[in-house]
Amino acid sequence: MLDFRVCSPINVLEADACVSQLIDSNTRSWNRNLISQIFSPFEAQQILNIPLSWRLPNDKLIWHWEKDGNFSVRSAHHMIKETDNLNIPEASSSNNQEIWKAVWKIKAPPSVKNFLWRLARDILPTRGRLKRKGLSLDTICLLCFEAEENRDHLFMRCRLVQQTWFCSSLGLHIPSQRSLQDWLVEWLSNKNILASQLFGITLWKIWQGRNLLVFQNTPFDPRFIASAAADFTFEFNGAENSEIVVVPTSHSIDPWCPPPPGMSKLNVDAGCFNDGFMGCGMVIRDNLGSVLFAATMLEKRQVSSTLAEALALRWVLYVCH
């Protein structure tokens, strides 16, 4: 269960203080000095990483387990059941200890590690597991329509997933007499770091592909999933080995094209640094290529590449307003 309690002692604000007291209404941004004064460095950074709406809506209580923030008995029931499942003592076996070490040691983003941890705990919301938790739904695997969608089937036994593993750079054939748990231990503990990394990321991409099929009706293509896992691994390793990860606003490699005479053109770019900073820059040029205005911004904030792009565009709108 998620724990939303703040561990830092209350020594500046009142105990019933609202979030709005941490926001500078003039700049519509977090009051960094106040937040750093109140919270521990870790908690302060988690707060500062949260983007703020320029509308500055009023503070209100929300229910985390519903998208609209409103409490529902259904989500409360699921939350309680999930908490009960997490509180069930686990067998202290060498197999469990080995897989936990392997999951957190793998070279991958936190989102992948979190997914692998949930997979190892068998708490992913597969259709079979949702049925066991009391939901009334068809448990058939929507990839192959041949068996119940449970953990072992979805990641090992489904024929489309088996094609994905074969198409992968790993070229895997699924072992017929092994459980997914044992398979996880074998591959995540593999001495070949790149193979272990690609294995974990491929599992994650299979889950993403499954979700795209379930929620957006996007066809599950084994070759595409295998390729996406390889591309993600390559890009992640490239980012880890460089000082900065550049997030281009355009995937085109065409040279800069000037605007029509009498008009100006604005280009913006964003980047995420390994030291926890994000930065963005903008330049405005006329049709002759002369720079009319340029600016950069560097901020202590850990965000995804997609969010970095969005924040850069919002920053440009603010500067040019």
PERAZI-V508003 format. One record per residue. N is the residue number from 1. PSI is psi in whole degrees, 0 to 359 (none if undefined). D_LAST is the distance of its C-alpha to the last C-alpha in Angstrom with 2 decimals. Layout:
# PERAZI-V508003
n->{N | N}
psi->{PSI | PSI}
d_last->{D_LAST | D_LAST}
This chain:
# PERAZI-V508003
n->{1 | 2 | 3 | 4 | 5 | 6 | 7 | 8 | 9 | 10 | 11 | 12 | 13 | 14 | 15 | 16 | 17 | 18 | 19 | 20 | 21 | 22 | 23 | 24 | 25 | 26 | 27 | 28 | 29 | 30 | 31 | 32 | 33 | 34 | 35 | 36 | 37 | 38 | 39 | 40 | 41 | 42 | 43 | 44 | 45 | 46 | 47 | 48 | 49 | 50 | 51 | 52 | 53 | 54 | 55 | 56 | 57 | 58 | 59 | 60 | 61 | 62 | 63 | 64 | 65 | 66 | 67 | 68 | 69 | 70 | 71 | 72 | 73 | 74 | 75 | 76 | 77 | 78 | 79 | 80 | 81 | 82 | 83 | 84 | 85 | 86 | 87 | 88 | 89 | 90 | 91 | 92 | 93 | 94 | 95 | 96 | 97 | 98 | 99 | 100 | 101 | 102 | 103 | 104 | 105 | 106 | 107 | 108 | 109 | 110 | 111 | 112 | 113 | 114 | 115 | 116 | 117 | 118 | 119 | 120 | 121 | 122 | 123 | 124 | 125 | 126 | 127 | 128 | 129 | 130 | 131 | 132 | 133 | 134 | 135 | 136 | 137 | 138 | 139 | 140 | 141 | 142 | 143 | 144 | 145 | 146 | 147 | 148 | 149 | 150 | 151 | 152 | 153 | 154 | 155 | 156 | 157 | 158 | 159 | 160 | 161 | 162 | 163 | 164 | 165 | 166 | 167 | 168 | 169 | 170 | 171 | 172 | 173 | 174 | 175 | 176 | 177 | 178 | 179 | 180 | 181 | 182 | 183 | 184 | 185 | 186 | 187 | 188 | 189 | 190 | 191 | 192 | 193 | 194 | 195 | 196 | 197 | 198 | 199 | 200 | 201 | 202 | 203 | 204 | 205 | 206 | 207 | 208 | 209 | 210 | 211 | 212 | 213 | 214 | 215 | 216 | 217 | 218 | 219 | 220 | 221 | 222 | 223 | 224 | 225 | 226 | 227 | 228 | 229 | 230 | 231 | 232 | 233 | 234 | 235 | 236 | 237 | 238 | 239 | 240 | 241 | 242 | 243 | 244 | 245 | 246 | 247 | 248 | 249 | 250 | 251 | 252 | 253 | 254 | 255 | 256 | 257 | 258 | 259 | 260 | 261 | 262 | 263 | 264 | 265 | 266 | 267 | 268 | 269 | 270 | 271 | 272 | 273 | 274 | 275 | 276 | 277 | 278 | 279 | 280 | 281 | 282 | 283 | 284 | 285 | 286 | 287 | 288 | 289 | 290 | 291 | 292 | 293 | 294 | 295 | 296 | 297 | 298 | 299 | 300 | 301 | 302 | 303 | 304 | 305 | 306 | 307 | 308 | 309 | 310 | 311 | 312 | 313 | 314 | 315 | 316 | 317 | 318 | 319 | 320 | 321}
psi->{142 | 142 | 115 | 10 | 144 | 129 | 338 | 140 | 146 | 107 | 1 | 305 | 165 | 159 | 332 | 24 | 151 | 163 | 326 | 335 | 349 | 3 | 136 | 109 | 338 | 315 | 352 | 44 | 168 | 145 | 90 | 317 | 317 | 317 | 318 | 331 | 328 | 316 | 161 | 158 | 319 | 310 | 323 | 317 | 323 | 322 | 313 | 338 | 344 | 120 | 143 | 144 | 138 | 344 | 342 | 62 | 161 | 151 | 145 | 155 | 137 | 158 | 113 | 331 | 10 | 141 | 326 | 359 | 2 | 140 | 143 | 146 | 323 | 310 | 327 | 320 | 315 | 320 | 318 | 318 | 319 | 319 | 318 | 319 | 321 | 335 | 356 | 123 | 141 | 152 | 133 | 72 | 158 | 330 | 314 | 314 | 322 | 319 | 325 | 318 | 318 | 320 | 312 | 346 | 340 | 143 | 95 | 162 | 158 | 325 | 324 | 317 | 318 | 318 | 314 | 323 | 316 | 324 | 316 | 327 | 352 | 48 | 15 | 142 | 64 | 163 | 324 | 319 | 321 | 324 | 318 | 335 | 0 | 359 | 141 | 104 | 161 | 128 | 5 | 143 | 123 | 356 | 315 | 343 | 36 | 345 | 172 | 140 | 97 | 182 | 308 | 320 | 312 | 326 | 356 | 315 | 333 | 133 | 327 | 325 | 322 | 324 | 323 | 314 | 323 | 324 | 340 | 158 | 339 | 335 | 46 | 141 | 130 | 127 | 131 | 334 | 20 | 149 | 162 | 323 | 315 | 323 | 321 | 314 | 316 | 313 | 322 | 340 | 6 | 137 | 338 | 101 | 320 | 320 | 317 | 317 | 313 | 324 | 311 | 319 | 326 | 319 | 316 | 317 | 327 | 317 | 318 | 317 | 321 | 316 | 323 | 324 | 314 | 316 | 338 | 3 | 33 | 124 | 144 | 110 | 109 | 318 | 321 | 318 | 315 | 318 | 319 | 322 | 317 | 318 | 317 | 317 | 315 | 314 | 320 | 317 | 325 | 321 | 320 | 331 | 1 | 162 | 329 | 144 | 114 | 133 | 95 | 146 | 350 | 141 | 2 | 145 | 11 | 149 | 164 | 134 | 128 | 153 | 170 | 155 | 140 | 358 | 161 | 157 | 134 | 131 | 141 | 148 | 155 | 154 | 149 | 122 | 155 | 340 | 13 | 5 | 154 | 147 | 158 | 158 | 155 | 151 | 137 | 127 | 154 | 187 | 346 | 356 | 3 | 136 | 122 | 328 | 145 | 148 | 154 | 161 | 131 | 132 | 142 | 95 | 130 | 108 | 167 | 164 | 322 | 316 | 326 | 318 | 314 | 317 | 325 | 318 | 320 | 322 | 318 | 316 | 321 | 316 | 320 | 357 | none}
d_last->{42.93 | 39.52 | 39.70 | 36.66 | 38.34 | 36.82 | 39.43 | 38.02 | 39.93 | 38.34 | 38.49 | 35.36 | 34.12 | 36.42 | 37.92 | 36.14 | 32.66 | 29.72 | 26.94 | 24.41 | 26.14 | 24.97 | 21.23 | 19.14 | 17.45 | 15.20 | 13.66 | 14.53 | 16.65 | 20.39 | 22.25 | 23.74 | 26.28 | 27.62 | 27.88 | 29.68 | 31.97 | 32.94 | 33.30 | 35.22 | 33.38 | 33.77 | 32.57 | 29.65 | 28.46 | 28.93 | 26.69 | 23.93 | 24.06 | 23.01 | 19.35 | 17.97 | 16.37 | 13.21 | 15.35 | 17.87 | 20.90 | 24.17 | 26.65 | 29.43 | 32.39 | 32.34 | 35.17 | 34.34 | 36.80 | 35.19 | 31.88 | 31.08 | 32.04 | 35.01 | 38.52 | 41.15 | 44.80 | 44.61 | 42.00 | 43.82 | 47.04 | 45.54 | 44.05 | 47.48 | 49.29 | 46.97 | 47.60 | 51.35 | 51.26 | 49.51 | 52.09 | 55.04 | 56.73 | 56.81 | 59.84 | 59.76 | 60.70 | 60.25 | 58.52 | 55.78 | 55.35 | 55.17 | 52.48 | 50.25 | 50.50 | 49.79 | 46.71 | 44.97 | 46.20 | 44.90 | 42.18 | 39.37 | 36.03 | 36.39 | 35.71 | 38.75 | 40.90 | 40.08 | 41.05 | 44.29 | 45.14 | 44.79 | 46.83 | 49.53 | 49.64 | 49.90 | 47.18 | 45.03 | 44.84 | 47.12 | 48.69 | 52.04 | 50.71 | 48.82 | 52.13 | 53.97 | 51.49 | 52.45 | 50.01 | 51.69 | 50.64 | 52.19 | 52.41 | 52.95 | 50.93 | 48.47 | 48.62 | 52.36 | 53.71 | 56.78 | 56.68 | 54.97 | 51.57 | 52.23 | 51.17 | 53.99 | 53.85 | 50.11 | 49.99 | 53.54 | 55.65 | 53.40 | 54.36 | 50.78 | 49.93 | 53.12 | 51.98 | 48.68 | 50.62 | 52.87 | 49.97 | 48.39 | 49.00 | 51.29 | 53.47 | 54.69 | 57.49 | 57.32 | 60.29 | 62.26 | 63.82 | 60.95 | 58.52 | 54.78 | 55.03 | 57.56 | 55.58 | 52.47 | 54.57 | 56.03 | 52.84 | 50.43 | 53.16 | 53.77 | 54.27 | 52.26 | 48.79 | 47.00 | 49.23 | 48.63 | 44.88 | 44.91 | 47.22 | 44.92 | 41.79 | 43.81 | 44.78 | 41.15 | 40.24 | 43.22 | 41.89 | 38.44 | 40.18 | 42.31 | 39.35 | 37.61 | 40.89 | 41.40 | 37.96 | 36.54 | 39.85 | 38.99 | 42.34 | 43.58 | 44.30 | 46.40 | 45.66 | 41.90 | 42.06 | 44.22 | 41.98 | 38.82 | 40.61 | 41.66 | 38.20 | 36.62 | 39.36 | 38.90 | 35.12 | 35.56 | 38.28 | 36.28 | 33.41 | 35.93 | 37.53 | 34.45 | 32.33 | 29.02 | 28.21 | 25.59 | 23.71 | 22.83 | 20.22 | 22.90 | 26.66 | 27.42 | 29.31 | 28.80 | 27.69 | 24.28 | 24.19 | 22.55 | 20.45 | 22.19 | 22.63 | 19.91 | 17.18 | 15.26 | 15.41 | 13.43 | 15.71 | 15.29 | 18.28 | 19.39 | 22.71 | 24.96 | 27.42 | 30.94 | 30.63 | 28.23 | 24.93 | 22.07 | 19.82 | 17.15 | 16.07 | 13.94 | 14.96 | 13.97 | 17.18 | 18.62 | 21.67 | 23.98 | 22.49 | 21.42 | 18.64 | 15.79 | 13.73 | 14.65 | 14.07 | 16.03 | 16.25 | 19.63 | 20.39 | 23.75 | 23.48 | 25.94 | 24.51 | 25.61 | 24.41 | 22.93 | 20.93 | 19.85 | 18.39 | 16.55 | 15.18 | 14.12 | 12.17 | 10.48 | 9.84 | 8.32 | 5.82 | 5.23 | 5.62 | 3.82 | 0.00}
